[in-house]
Amino acid sequence: MEKIINNIISFVLAYLLTFFVAQISTILPAFSHNVPVIVYSSYLDFNTLTSATSDEVWQSADNVINIFGSGIIILFLVIFISIVLLLKWKSKKVWIQRLLFWIVICSFMRFCDSFIFGHIFNLWSFNLVTDFLGLTFPSKVAKTIFIIVMIIILCFGTYFLRELIVAIVNPCKEDIKTQVKNNIIYPSIIGSVIVFIILFPVTHKFATIEIANILITPPLLASLFRMGVAKKFSFIDKKAITIEEKKEKIYIPLIAIVILLSTSLRVVFDKGIKITPNTYDNYILNNLLIFVVIIILLILTIYLLIAYFHHHKQRKQEAEDQIQENKSYDELKGHHIFGERQHRSLNKCNRGWDEIEDEESL
């Protein structure tokens, strides 16, 4: 039960983080282009303060692409960085692996759904980028083909992302179907209900894309992951699997972060916040963004340097410990405190380890 709860927490937090990333990556470019917007808890309202037919800013394709294309680039970066960290950074903390896994899933689902449902319902979303590029507008045939292509990308992409499940489960320790249920299906269903409660609008403003994400994510993951993961690990002998159920501790700090984010979202944005930029605000924002980027890069550089030297020191210590163990073994083998049989057994064991090391070196 603790494992399911922890995965639910990771799913909800990852969904909220990708939601904030998508919202901010749209609000900031709009702000820099002097586009007013009303920010609700789950919806960006451009219609009330500006008109798509009369306002000059919307007549420029470059402005529209810059405003709504930023979210596409940012989500791509989030997906790429999360996958790299998930595969290369083998953290001993399982909650980090789970959070990165769900960030990849939620970001990819949001990316595809924003295109698909944006075109179907003519929303202010990523679909405007392809419209103003001339790929899906004014031709309805081109729009239909693009929607079909994005649906295919969504299905096949989710199917191939099943490879990442090995970062959060061990298929050799427990039945893989049970692990998929506990780590993927149940958390996505229950987590989607929690997300819907968090984003449920007090006003009439609610984003169609959020409804689509909430409704589509659980069944898609349930079908593709269950089928794909079961097929991928079908070669494992179920009789040889040893069930080792380790009791986990519930992630209390992550629960506190989820409560803080959801409460802040509802309290601040339920009634809508008007953002009406001007030249002075743009100047402050640009300088603030430059300052934040520099600070983030500086912190990241310091962290990487510390991590590198710590890892180097740890590897050096492990090498010294290994050398010391080998010396102790050689000294022990030189003494005749063992009988002849025990001495031969040690030599046999030593030759066995030499053979294993030779195979690994090949």
VOBA-1610 file (N, C-alpha, C; in pm, whole numbers, padded with zeros to 5 digits, always signed):
BEGIN
Met+00082-00121+00000Met+00000+00000+00000Met+00087+00127+00000Glu+00196+00123+00078Glu+00285+00240+00082Glu+00344+00271-00055Lys+00375+00164-00131Lys+00432+00182-00264Lys+00332+00252-00356Ile+00206+00211-00351Ile+00102+00272-00433Ile+00084+00419-00395Ile+00081+00447-00265Ile+00065+00585-00218Ile+00181+00672-00266Asn+00302+00620-00256Asn+00419+00697-00300Asn+00417+00724-00450Asn+00371+00628-00528Asn+00360+00649-00672Asn+00250+00749-00705Ile+00142+00747-00628Ile+00035+00846-00648Ile+00088+00987-00621Ile+00162+01001-00511Ile+00221+01131-00478Ile+00314+01177-00589Ser+00398+01086-00638Ser+00492+01121-00745Ser+00418+01161-00872Phe+00310+01091-00905Phe+00233+01124-01024Phe+00170+01263-01013Val+00106+01290-00900Val+00039+01420-00881Val+00140+01533-00885Leu+00253+01515-00818Leu+00356+01620-00816Leu+00413+01642-00956Ala+00440+01533-01029Ala+00492+01546-01165Ala+00391+01616-01256Tyr+00263+01583-01241Tyr+00160+01647-01323Tyr+00154+01797-01295Leu+00156+01833-01166Leu+00151+01975-01131Leu+00275+02050-01179Leu+00391+01987-01169Leu+00514+02052-01215Leu+00512+02077-01366Thr+00470+01977-01443Thr+00462+01995-01589Thr+00353+02096-01625Phe+00246+02100-01547Phe+00140+02199-01568Phe+00194+02340-01548Phe+00268+02360-01438Phe+00326+02492-01412Phe+00428+02530-01518Val+00507+02433-01563Val+00605+02461-01668Val+00536+02506-01796Ala+00429+02436-01835Ala+00356+02473-01956Ala+00291+02610-01944Gln+00235+02639-01827Gln+00170+02769-01807Gln+00273+02884-01809Ile+00379+02866-01734Ile+00480+02973-01724Ile+00548+02996-01858Ser+00576+02887-01932Ser+00643+02902-02061Ser+00553+02967-02166Thr+00426+02982-02137Thr+00335+03057-02224Thr+00313+03199-02173Ile+00304+03214-02042Ile+00278+03346-01983Ile+00395+03441-02005Leu+00517+03393-01984Leu+00634+03482-01997Leu+00653+03536-02138Pro+00645+03453-02244Pro+00655+03510-02380Pro+00540+03606-02411Ala+00420+03574-02360Ala+00307+03666-02382Ala+00334+03799-02313Phe+00390+03792-02194Phe+00423+03914-02120Phe+00526+03997-02195Ser+00628+03930-02249Ser+00734+04002-02320Ser+00686+04062-02452His+00574+04010-02506His+00517+04065-02630His+00400+04160-02602Asn+00387+04202-02475Asn+00281+04296-02434Asn+00141+04240-02461Val+00123+04111-02441Val-00008+04048-02459Val-00072+04029-02322Pro-00185+04095-02294Pro-00252+04076-02165Pro-00320+03940-02158Val-00325+03883-02040Val-00387+03752-02020Val-00442+03744-01879Ile-00551+03669-01864Ile-00606+03640-01732Ile-00570+03497-01697Val-00500+03480-01586Val-00452+03348-01545Val-00547+03290-01442Tyr-00613+03180-01478Tyr-00696+03106-01385Tyr-00620+02983-01336Ser-00679+02911-01243Ser-00609+02797-01182Ser-00577+02687-01283Ser-00655+02675-01390Ser-00626+02572-01489Ser-00647+02622-01631Tyr-00645+02754-01649Tyr-00684+02809-01779Tyr-00618+02944-01801Leu-00568+02966-01923Leu-00515+03096-01963Leu-00615+03162-02058Asp-00672+03273-02015Asp-00777+03341-02092Asp-00716+03457-02171Phe-00699+03436-02303Phe-00654+03543-02392Phe-00770+03614-02459Asn-00887+03553-02460Asn-01001+03608-02534Asn-01060+03733-02471Thr-01064+03737-02339Thr-01134+03845-02270Thr-01066+03980-02291Leu-00933+03983-02286Leu-00861+04109-02292Leu-00813+04146-02431Thr-00806+04049-02522Thr-00763+04078-02659Thr-00854+04007-02757Ser-00853+04053-02880Ser-00933+03992-02985Ser-00840+03937-03092Ala-00860+03814-03128Ala-00774+03751-03227Ala-00790+03813-03366Thr-00902+03880-03390Thr-00927+03938-03522Thr-00885+04083-03532Ser-00880+04154-03420Ser-00854+04297-03425Ser-00720+04339-03365Asp-00671+04266-03265Asp-00548+04307-03199Asp-00428+04285-03289Glu-00339+04382-03295Glu-00226+04376-03386Glu-00129+04263-03353Val-00113+04230-03225Val-00014+04130-03186Val-00046+03994-03246Trp-00176+03964-03262Trp-00214+03833-03315Trp-00210+03828-03467Gln-00184+03942-03531Gln-00173+03943-03676Gln-00034+03900-03723Ser+00061+03896-03631Ser+00198+03856-03664Ser+00218+03709-03633Ala+00256+03631-03734Ala+00282+03488-03713Ala+00398+03466-03617Asp+00499+03554-03625Asp+00615+03540-03537Asp+00576+03552-03391Asn+00487+03647-03360Asn+00444+03665-03221Asn+00373+03540-03169Val+00282+03486-03249Val+00205+03368-03207Val+00297+03248-03188Ile+00390+03230-03282Ile+00482+03116-03274Ile+00573+03131-03152Asn+00619+03253-03124Asn+00705+03274-03008Asn+00631+03249-02877Ile+00506+03291-02870Ile+00429+03278-02746Ile+00395+03132-02718Phe+00339+03064-02818Phe+00293+02927-02795Phe+00397+02822-02832Gly+00502+02863-02904Gly+00608+02768-02937Gly+00707+02748-02824Ser+00713+02845-02732Ser+00806+02832-02620Ser+00773+02710-02534Gly+00643+02686-02514Gly+00603+02570-02435Gly+00646+02440-02498Ile+00642+02433-02632Ile+00685+02312-02702Ile+00834+02286-02676Ile+00915+02390-02689Ile+01059+02376-02669Ile+01089+02337-02524Ile+01023+02404-02431Ile+01049+02376-02288Ile+01010+02233-02254Leu+00895+02186-02302Leu+00853+02049-02272Leu+00950+01947-02332Phe+00999+01975-02453Phe+01100+01889-02514Phe+01223+01881-02425Leu+01268+01996-02375Leu+01385+01998-02288Leu+01360+01922-02159Val+01241+01939-02101Val+01206+01868-01978Val+01208+01717-02000Ile+01149+01673-02112Ile+01146+01530-02143Ile+01288+01477-02163Phe+01368+01548-02241Phe+01504+01503-02271Phe+01590+01497-02144Ile+01587+01603-02064Ile+01669+01607-01942Ile+01625+01499-01844Ser+01494+01480-01831Ser+01442+01379-01738Ser+01483+01238-01781Ile+01477+01210-01912Ile+01517+01078-01960Ile+01666+01055-01936Val+01747+01157-01965Val+01891+01144-01943Val+01922+01118-01796Leu+01860+01195-01707Leu+01883+01175-01564Leu+01833+01038-01519Leu+01721+00996-01575Leu+01664+00867-01535Leu+01753+00751-01575Leu+01817+00762-01691Leu+01900+00653-01742Leu+02044+00659-01691Lys+02098+00781-01676Lys+02239+00796-01643Lys+02264+00820-01494Trp+02170+00886-01428Trp+02189+00918-01287Trp+02121+00811-01202Lys+02196+00713-01159Lys+02140+00602-01083Lys+02130+00641-00936Ser+02028+00716-00903Ser+02011+00760-00765Ser+01962+00645-00678Lys+02012+00640-00555Lys+01969+00538-00461Lys+01833+00571-00400Lys+01786+00693-00421Lys+01656+00734-00369Lys+01549+00704-00472Val+01459+00612-00438Val+01360+00565-00535Val+01263+00676-00573Trp+01234+00767-00481Trp+01134+00871-00510Trp+01183+00964-00621Ile+01315+00982-00632Ile+01368+01065-00741Ile+01346+00995-00874Gln+01371+00864-00879Gln+01350+00788-01002Gln+01203+00792-01043Arg+01115+00775-00946Arg+00971+00775-00977Arg+00925+00912-01025Leu+00974+01017-00960Leu+00934+01151-01000Leu+00981+01182-01142Leu+01105+01146-01175Leu+01156+01168-01310Leu+01077+01088-01412Phe+01043+00965-01377Phe+00964+00880-01467Phe+00828+00945-01497Trp+00759+00992-01394Trp+00627+01051-01415Trp+00636+01187-01483Ile+00744+01260-01464Ile+00762+01386-01536Ile+00773+01360-01685Val+00847+01256-01723Val+00857+01220-01864Val+00720+01186-01921Ile+00645+01102-01850Ile+00513+01059-01897Ile+00418+01178-01908Cys+00408+01259-01802Cys+00314+01372-01802Cys+00351+01477-01906Ser+00479+01503-01924Ser+00522+01601-02024Ser+00490+01553-02165Phe+00516+01427-02192Phe+00488+01373-02326Phe+00338+01372-02354Met+00258+01332-02256Met+00112+01331-02274Met+00059+01472-02297Arg+00110+01569-02223Arg+00065+01707-02240Arg+00105+01760-02376Phe+00225+01729-02421Phe+00272+01774-02552Phe+00179+01724-02662Cys+00148+01595-02662Cys+00062+01538-02767Cys-00082+01586-02754Asp-00137+01586-02633Asp-00276+01627-02614Asp-00298+01773-02650Ser-00198+01858-02627Ser-00213+01999-02660Ser-00231+02019-02810Phe-00161+01942-02889Phe-00178+01948-03035Phe-00311+01887-03077Ile-00341+01767-03027Ile-00459+01694-03071Ile-00587+01769-03038Phe-00608+01800-02911Phe-00733+01863-02869Phe-00733+02012-02899Gly-00614+02070-02913Gly-00609+02210-02957Gly-00665+02227-03096His-00634+02134-03185His-00687+02139-03321His-00834+02099-03326Ile-00872+02001-03246Ile-01012+01956-03249Ile-01107+02064-03200Phe-01069+02132-03091Phe-01157+02232-03030Phe-01115+02376-03058Asn-01013+02395-03145Asn-00965+02530-03182Asn-00929+02613-03058Leu-00837+02560-02979Leu-00797+02624-02854Leu-00679+02717-02874Trp-00650+02798-02770Trp-00529+02879-02767Trp-00419+02793-02707Ser-00353+02716-02792Ser-00252+02623-02742Ser-00148+02599-02852Phe-00078+02485-02842Phe+00028+02454-02937Phe-00021+02448-03081Asn-00149+02420-03098Asn-00206+02407-03233Asn-00191+02536-03314Leu-00184+02651-03244Leu-00170+02778-03316Leu-00034+02787-03387Val+00066+02715-03337Val+00198+02717-03400Val+00191+02656-03540Thr+00132+02537-03550Thr+00119+02473-03682Thr+00021+02548-03772Asp-00081+02611-03712Asp-00173+02691-03792Asp-00103+02810-03858Phe-00025+02883-03778Phe+00042+03002-03832Phe+00164+02968-03916Leu+00213+02845-03906Leu+00318+02799-03996Leu+00262+02753-04130Gly+00129+02745-04138Gly+00064+02703-04261Gly+00056+02554-04281Leu+00086+02476-04175Leu+00083+02331-04187Leu-00058+02274-04172Thr-00141+02338-04091Thr-00275+02284-04063Thr-00386+02384-04089Phe-00354+02498-04146Phe-00456+02601-04175Phe-00423+02665-04309Pro-00523+02684-04395Pro-00668+02666-04376Pro-00721+02530-04417Ser-00633+02439-04457Ser-00676+02309-04507Ser-00726+02219-04393Lys-00850+02176-04400Lys-00904+02085-04300Lys-00847+01945-04317Val-00812+01909-04442Val-00751+01778-04467Val-00615+01770-04398Ala-00535+01876-04413Ala-00404+01879-04349Ala-00417+01874-04197Lys-00518+01943-04142Lys-00540+01940-03997Lys-00576+01799-03951Thr-00664+01732-04027Thr-00705+01596-03991Thr-00587+01500-03996Ile-00504+01512-04100Ile-00386+01426-04111Ile-00291+01450-03995Phe-00272+01578-03958Phe-00182+01610-03847Phe-00234+01552-03716Ile-00365+01559-03694Ile-00424+01503-03572Ile-00400+01352-03567Ile-00420+01284-03681Ile-00398+01139-03686Ile-00252+01106-03657Val-00161+01185-03715Val-00018+01163-03692Val+00016+01180-03544Met-00040+01283-03481Met-00012+01306-03339Met-00070+01194-03251Ile-00185+01139-03290Ile-00242+01026-03215Ile-00149+00905-03225Ile-00096+00882-03346Ile-00001+00771-03365Ile+00125+00794-03281Ile+00176+00919-03282Ile+00295+00951-03202Ile+00267+00930-03053Leu+00146+00969-03009Leu+00109+00951-02869Leu+00109+00804-02830Cys+00048+00720-02914Cys+00038+00577-02882Cys+00175+00509-02888Phe+00248+00530-02997Phe+00377+00464-03011Phe+00479+00521-02913Gly+00473+00652-02888Gly+00565+00712-02792Gly+00545+00656-02653Thr+00419+00643-02611Thr+00390+00587-02480Thr+00434+00441-02473Tyr+00416+00369-02586Tyr+00458+00229-02591Tyr+00609+00216-02574Phe+00685+00303-02641Phe+00831+00295-02631Phe+00881+00346-02497Leu+00806+00435-02433Leu+00847+00484-02301Leu+00838+00377-02194Arg+00777+00264-02229Arg+00771+00154-02132Arg+00910+00105-02095Glu+01009+00135-02182Glu+01147+00095-02152Glu+01196+00157-02022Leu+01140+00274-01988Leu+01186+00345-01869Leu+01137+00283-01739Ile+01047+00186-01750Ile+00988+00130-01628Ile+01092+00056-01545Val+01202+00011-01609Val+01306-00061-01535Val+01375+00031-01435Ala+01353+00162-01446Ala+01414+00255-01351Ala+01339+00257-01218Ile+01213+00209-01217Ile+01135+00215-01094Ile+01087+00077-01047Val+01105-00027-01129Val+01066-00162-01088Val+01178-00259-01123Asn+01178-00373-01054Asn+01272-00480-01082Asn+01193-00603-01127Pro+01190-00633-01257Pro+01106-00743-01307Pro+01150-00880-01258Cys+01269-00891-01202Cys+01318-01021-01156Cys+01284-01048-01009Lys+01228-00952-00939Lys+01200-00967-00797Lys+01053-00998-00769Glu+00965-00959-00861Glu+00822-00977-00838Glu+00753-00986-00972Asp+00633-01044-00973Asp+00557-01056-01096Asp+00540-00920-01162Ile+00577-00910-01290Ile+00580-00780-01357Ile+00441-00721-01371Lys+00339-00803-01390Lys+00202-00751-01402Lys+00157-00686-01272Thr+00194-00750-01161Thr+00160-00691-01031Thr+00230-00558-01011Gln+00358-00551-01053Gln+00433-00427-01039Gln+00377-00317-01128Val+00332-00351-01249Val+00272-00251-01337Val+00144-00196-01275Lys+00066-00283-01214Lys-00056-00236-01148Lys-00023-00141-01033Asn+00072-00181-00948Asn+00102-00102-00828Asn+00178+00026-00858Asn+00261+00024-00964Asn+00346+00139-00993Asn+00294+00228-01105Ile+00207+00178-01190Ile+00163+00255-01306Ile+00012+00276-01309Ile-00065+00166-01312Ile-00208+00175-01340Ile-00284+00239-01223Tyr-00273+00181-01105Tyr-00346+00234-00990Tyr-00305+00379-00957Pro-00174+00411-00955Pro-00135+00550-00928Pro-00187+00648-01032Ser-00189+00610-01160Ser-00237+00703-01263Ser-00387+00726-01251Ile-00463+00623-01216Ile-00609+00639-01201Ile-00641+00725-01080Ile-00588+00686-00965Ile-00617+00761-00841Ile-00556+00900-00849Gly-00434+00911-00903Gly-00369+01041-00916Gly-00445+01135-01007Ser-00505+01083-01115Ser-00583+01167-01206Ser-00707+01222-01137Val-00769+01141-01051Val-00884+01189-00974Val-00842+01302-00881Ile-00727+01286-00816Ile-00677+01391-00726Ile-00645+01518-00803Val-00582+01504-00920Val-00551+01621-01003Val-00678+01693-01046Phe-00782+01616-01082Phe-00909+01677-01121Phe-00969+01757-01006Ile-00960+01702-00885Ile-01011+01774-00767Ile-00931+01902-00745Ile-00799+01894-00762Ile-00714+02012-00742Ile-00746+02120-00844Leu-00768+02081-00970Leu-00789+02178-01077Leu-00936+02206-01106Phe-01027+02142-01031Phe-01170+02163-01056Phe-01204+02310-01037Pro-01267+02371-01138Pro-01285+02517-01134Pro-01399+02562-01044Val-01374+02670-00972Val-01480+02736-00898Val-01560+02824-00995Thr-01490+02883-01091Thr-01556+02963-01195Thr-01586+02873-01315His-01635+02933-01421His-01669+02857-01542His-01547+02830-01629Lys-01431+02884-01589Lys-01311+02869-01669Lys-01241+02737-01635Phe-01229+02654-01737Phe-01157+02527-01719Phe-01098+02486-01853Ala-00973+02446-01852Ala-00903+02415-01976Ala-00946+02278-02029Thr-00983+02276-02156Thr-01021+02149-02220Thr-00904+02052-02222Ile-00784+02106-02238Ile-00665+02020-02243Ile-00644+01947-02111Glu-00672+02013-01999Glu-00656+01947-01869Glu-00755+01832-01854Ile-00878+01853-01900Ile-00977+01744-01896Ile-00929+01627-01981Ala-00874+01658-02100Ala-00825+01553-02189Ala-00711+01476-02125Asn-00617+01548-02065Asn-00504+01480-01998Asn-00552+01389-01887Ile-00645+01438-01808Ile-00694+01361-01694Ile-00770+01237-01738Leu-00846+01248-01847Leu-00928+01136-01894Leu-00848+01034-01976Ile-00747+01079-02048Ile-00676+00991-02141Ile-00559+00919-02075Thr-00490+00984-01983Thr-00368+00927-01926Thr-00386+00788-01865Pro-00482+00767-01773Pro-00493+00633-01710Pro-00521+00520-01809Pro-00624+00531-01896Pro-00650+00416-01986Pro-00536+00389-02084Leu-00470+00496-02132Leu-00360+00476-02227Leu-00244+00405-02160Leu-00209+00448-02041Leu-00100+00382-01968Leu-00138+00239-01930Ala-00265+00219-01891Ala-00310+00086-01851Ala-00300-00013-01966Ser-00340+00031-02086Ser-00339-00060-02201Ser-00199-00082-02256Leu-00128+00027-02287Leu+00002+00015-02351Leu+00109-00040-02258Phe+00111+00006-02134Phe+00215-00041-02041Phe+00191-00186-02002Arg+00066-00220-01977Arg+00038-00359-01937Arg+00074-00455-02050Met+00033-00419-02172Met+00062-00504-02287Met+00211-00501-02320Gly+00268-00381-02328Gly+00406-00369-02371Gly+00505-00425-02271Val+00486-00396-02143Val+00580-00442-02041Val+00571-00593-02024Ala+00450-00647-02025Ala+00434-00792-02012Ala+00503-00865-02127Lys+00493-00809-02246Lys+00557-00870-02363Lys+00709-00856-02355Lys+00756-00742-02307Lys+00900-00716-02302Lys+00970-00813-02208Phe+00907-00845-02094Phe+00971-00929-01994Phe+00909-01069-01988Ser+00852-01114-02099Ser+00789-01246-02103Ser+00891-01359-02093Phe+01020-01329-02121Phe+01123-01432-02118Phe+01163-01471-01976Ile+01123-01393-01876Ile+01162-01421-01738Ile+01083-01539-01684Asp+01152-01631-01622Asp+01088-01749-01564Asp+01015-01710-01436Lys+00882-01720-01439Lys+00803-01678-01323Lys+00830-01764-01200Lys+00868-01890-01223Lys+00894-01978-01109Lys+01019-01936-01035Ala+01111-01871-01105Ala+01238-01830-01043Ala+01228-01697-00971Ile+01112-01630-00985Ile+01094-01499-00923Ile+01073-01514-00773Thr+01148-01440-00696Thr+01131-01439-00550Thr+01067-01309-00509Ile+00952-01320-00447Ile+00879-01200-00407Ile+00940-01143-00280Glu+00990-01023-00292Glu+01050-00953-00178Glu+00980-00820-00160Glu+00881-00819-00078Glu+00803-00699-00055Glu+00865-00618+00059Lys+00934-00511+00023Lys+00993-00425+00124Lys+00899-00311+00158Lys+00877-00291+00285Lys+00787-00185+00327Lys+00854-00050+00312Glu+00786+00040+00245Glu+00840+00173+00223Glu+00780+00273+00321Lys+00851+00382+00336Lys+00798+00493+00414Lys+00728+00591+00320Ile+00616+00643+00364Ile+00542+00738+00281Ile+00619+00869+00274Tyr+00619+00928+00153Tyr+00696+01051+00130Tyr+00621+01172+00188Ile+00642+01195+00315Ile+00574+01307+00381Ile+00615+01443+00321Pro+00746+01467+00295Pro+00784+01596+00235Pro+00719+01621+00099Leu+00707+01516+00016Leu+00642+01533-00114Leu+00493+01562-00099Ile+00430+01501+00000Ile+00289+01531+00026Ile+00273+01677+00065Ala+00365+01727+00147Ala+00360+01868+00188Ala+00377+01960+00067Ile+00468+01923-00026Ile+00489+02005-00146Ile+00364+02006-00233Val+00299+01890-00249Val+00176+01882-00329Val+00066+01968-00268Ile+00050+01959-00138Ile-00053+02039-00070Ile-00024+02188-00085Leu+00103+02225-00071Leu+00142+02366-00084Leu+00116+02418-00225Leu+00154+02340-00327Leu+00134+02383-00465Leu-00014+02393-00500Ser-00091+02292-00463Ser-00234+02292-00497Ser-00309+02401-00422Thr-00275+02423-00295Thr-00341+02530-00218Thr-00307+02667-00275Ser-00181+02689-00307Ser-00141+02817-00365Ser-00210+02840-00498Leu-00222+02736-00578Leu-00287+02747-00708Leu-00432+02789-00694Arg-00503+02727-00601Arg-00646+02759-00586Arg-00668+02896-00520Val-00589+02927-00419Val-00609+03052-00346Val-00576+03173-00434Val-00469+03163-00512Val-00421+03278-00588Val-00496+03296-00719Phe-00526+03185-00790Phe-00572+03196-00928Phe-00717+03156-00952Asp-00791+03119-00849Asp-00930+03075-00871Asp-01015+03184-00937Lys-01000+03306-00889Lys-01081+03415-00943Lys-01015+03484-01062Gly-00895+03442-01095Gly-00827+03498-01210Gly-00737+03615-01174Ile-00618+03615-01229Ile-00522+03724-01210Ile-00495+03788-01345Lys-00523+03918-01356Lys-00498+03989-01481Lys-00351+04029-01491Ile-00290+03993-01601Ile-00152+04033-01627Ile-00154+04126-01748Thr-00133+04253-01722Thr-00132+04354-01828Thr+00005+04419-01831Pro+00094+04375-01917Pro+00232+04422-01918Pro+00247+04562-01974Asn+00358+04626-01939Asn+00396+04755-01998Asn+00548+04755-02017Thr+00600+04864-02072Thr+00742+04870-02105Thr+00830+04857-01981Tyr+00791+04922-01873Tyr+00871+04917-01750Tyr+00874+04776-01693Asp+00758+04709-01694Asp+00753+04572-01644Asp+00838+04478-01729Asn+00837+04500-01859Asn+00918+04417-01948Asn+01067+04432-01917Tyr+01109+04556-01890Tyr+01249+04581-01857Tyr+01288+04506-01729Ile+01201+04514-01628Ile+01229+04445-01501Ile+01230+04294-01522Leu+01133+04245-01601Leu+01123+04101-01624Leu+01246+04048-01696Asn+01290+04116-01799Asn+01408+04071-01875Asn+01531+04062-01787Asn+01552+04165-01705Asn+01667+04163-01614Asn+01653+04056-01508Leu+01530+04037-01460Leu+01506+03934-01359Leu+01532+03795-01416Leu+01487+03772-01540Leu+01509+03642-01603Leu+01657+03614-01624Ile+01731+03717-01668Ile+01875+03700-01686Ile+01942+03666-01553Phe+01903+03736-01447Phe+01958+03710-01315Phe+01926+03569-01268Val+01801+03524-01288Val+01760+03390-01245Val+01835+03283-01322Val+01849+03303-01454Val+01920+03206-01537Val+02066+03194-01492Ile+02130+03307-01465Ile+02269+03305-01419Ile+02282+03232-01285Ile+02190+03259-01194Ile+02193+03194-01062Ile+02173+03043-01077Ile+02078+03003-01161Ile+02051+02861-01181Ile+02173+02791-01242Leu+02233+02853-01344Leu+02352+02794-01405Leu+02468+02785-01307Leu+02482+02888-01223Leu+02588+02887-01122Leu+02567+02775-01021Ile+02443+02762-00973Ile+02413+02656-00877Ile+02434+02519-00939Leu+02389+02502-01065Leu+02406+02375-01134Leu+02554+02341-01152Thr+02635+02441-01187Thr+02778+02419-01205Thr+02844+02376-01074Ile+02810+02447-00966Ile+02867+02412-00835Ile+02826+02271-00795Tyr+02699+02238-00818Tyr+02650+02105-00783Tyr+02722+01996-00861Leu+02740+02018-00993Leu+02808+01919-01076Leu+02954+01901-01032Leu+03021+02012-00998Leu+03159+02002-00951Leu+03168+01924-00820Ile+03079+01955-00728Ile+03079+01883-00600Ile+03049+01735-00622Ala+02949+01708-00708Ala+02913+01568-00736Ala+03029+01494-00801Tyr+03100+01562-00892Tyr+03213+01498-00961Tyr+03324+01463-00863Phe+03364+01559-00781Phe+03474+01533-00687Phe+03433+01431-00581His+03305+01435-00540His+03258+01336-00443His+03261+01196-00504His+03217+01185-00630His+03218+01056-00698His+03362+01008-00719His+03452+01099-00757His+03592+01063-00776His+03654+01015-00645Lys+03624+01083-00536Lys+03677+01045-00406Lys+03623+00910-00363Gln+03494+00887-00391Gln+03433+00760-00353Gln+03493+00644-00431Arg+03514+00664-00563Arg+03575+00560-00644Arg+03719+00530-00599Lys+03791+00635-00562Lys+03928+00617-00515Lys+03930+00538-00385Gln+03835+00568-00294Gln+03828+00496-00168Gln+03791+00350-00190Glu+03699+00324-00284Glu+03661+00187-00314Glu+03780+00109-00371Ala+03859+00176-00457Ala+03977+00110-00514Ala+04078+00076-00404Glu+04099+00169-00310Glu+04191+00144-00200Glu+04142+00030-00111Asp+04011+00027-00086Asp+03955-00082-00005Asp+03973-00216-00075Gln+03955-00216-00208Gln+03971-00340-00282Gln+04115-00389-00277Ile+04210-00295-00292Ile+04352-00331-00283Ile+04385-00388-00146Gln+04330-00326-00041Gln+04355-00372+00095Gln+04298-00512+00117Glu+04180-00537+00061Glu+04119-00670+00074Glu+04204-00775+00004Asn+04255-00741-00115Asn+04340-00835-00187Asn+04468-00866-00110Lys+04528-00762-00049Lys+04649-00783+00031Lys+04619-00874+00150Ser+04506-00849+00216Ser+04470-00930+00332Ser+04448-01075+00292Tyr+04386-01094+00176Tyr+04361-01230+00130Tyr+04491-01302+00097Asp+04584-01230+00031Asp+04713-01291-00003Asp+04791-01329+00123Glu+04786-01243+00224Glu+04855-01274+00349Glu+04792-01395+00417Leu+04657-01397+00414Leu+04587-01508+00478Leu+04616-01639+00407Lys+04626-01632+00276Lys+04652-01753+00198Lys+04793-01805+00222Gly+04887-01714+00259Gly+05025-01755+00282Gly+05045-01832+00412His+04952-01815+00507His+04963-01885+00634His+04906-02025+00621His+04954-02116+00707His+04909-02255+00702His+04813-02284+00817Ile+04726-02187+00846Ile+04630-02211+00953Ile+04515-02296+00902Phe+04501-02307+00770Phe+04398-02393+00713Phe+04458-02529+00682Gly+04372-02625+00675Gly+04416-02755+00629Gly+04433-02754+00477Glu+04480-02867+00426Glu+04506-02877+00283Glu+04378-02862+00202Arg+04267-02919+00252Arg+04141-02913+00180Arg+04089-02770+00173Gln+04096-02698+00289Gln+04049-02561+00291Gln+04134-02473+00199His+04263-02499+00195His+04354-02421+00111His+04319-02441-00037Arg+04292-02568-00074Arg+04253-02594-00213Arg+04120-02528-00247Ser+04028-02525-00147Ser+03899-02460-00171Ser+03916-02311-00196Leu+04007-02249-00120Leu+04032-02106-00141Leu+04090-02081-00279Asn+04183-02167-00322Asn+04240-02151-00455Asn+04134-02167-00564Lys+04045-02264-00544Lys+03938-02287-00641Lys+03846-02165-00649Cys+03812-02112-00531Cys+03725-01992-00527Cys+03793-01875-00595Asn+03924-01861-00569Asn+03999-01752-00629Asn+04001-01764-00781Arg+04022-01890-00832Arg+04021-01910-00977Arg+03884-01881-01036Gly+03778-01914-00960Gly+03643-01885-01008Gly+03619-01737-01026Trp+03665-01658-00928Trp+03649-01512-00939Trp+03734-01456-01052Asp+03853-01516-01075Asp+03936-01471-01187Asp+03867-01495-01320Glu+03799-01611-01333Glu+03727-01640-01455Glu+03612-01542-01476Ile+03540-01507-01368Ile+03429-01411-01379Ile+03480-01275-01423Glu+03594-01233-01363Glu+03650-01103-01400Glu+03697-01102-01544Asp+03753-01218-01591Asp+03796-01226-01731Asp+03677-01215-01826Glu+03564-01280-01792Glu+03444-01272-01875Glu+03390-01131-01879Glu+03392-01063-01765Glu+03343-00924-01761Glu+03432-00832-01842Ser+03564-00857-01840Ser+03654-00772-01917Ser+03633-00790-02066Leu+03587-00909-02108Leu+03558-00930-02249Leu+03430-00858-02286
//
